[in-house]
Amino acid sequence: MGTTTFSGAIRSESTVKTISKNATSGTITEVVTLGDGPVSLADADVTLTNATHSGRILLVPDGGQDNTYTLPAPIAGSVFRFVYAGGAADATDAIIVTPGNTNFYIGGVTFLDTDNEISAVFSDGNSNSSIQLNVPAGFDVTIVGLNTTNYQIFGTVTGATAPAFADQ
């Protein structure tokens, strides 16, 4: 099927999915789901998928332990928005990692220190594949697939301890 252009509104009684299709194998991969409600992530380590998590707000709980959220391999256009959903400052960390050090973050986050200081924390742009949100009081972090290697990261993190980028 070729490209279709619409001049009016597009309506769906469910969701709209953006996909990519491998030109050689014909394999379809879901990139983004639009129109679905937020996903409440478990208080546990979670491996994310494009089909379930991309394009939706991901509500991160006040953890009972440090939780690691593993992104899928990057696909251009995939979007993961992590929002802290706890009712008080967390005593544990949320750690968001790519599948490995060959899939890394470009960009950074604004750190809003609860001691009334503002700063920026940046990835090294060539190998940092992990961001640790240390004992957050709140955060709103968006991660976008740029291509099949890199993720762009931006957003804000509020707390007493700055977030940290690292290699896995």
Secondary structure, 3 states (H helix, E strand, C coil): CCCCCCCCCCCCCCCEEEEEECCCCCCEEEEEEECCCCEECCCCCEECCHHHHCCCEEEECCCCCCEEEECCCCCCCCEEEEEECCCCCCCCCEEEECCCCCCEEEEEEEEEECCCEEEEEECCCCCCCEEEECCEEEEEEEEEECCCCEEEEEEEEEECCCCEEECC
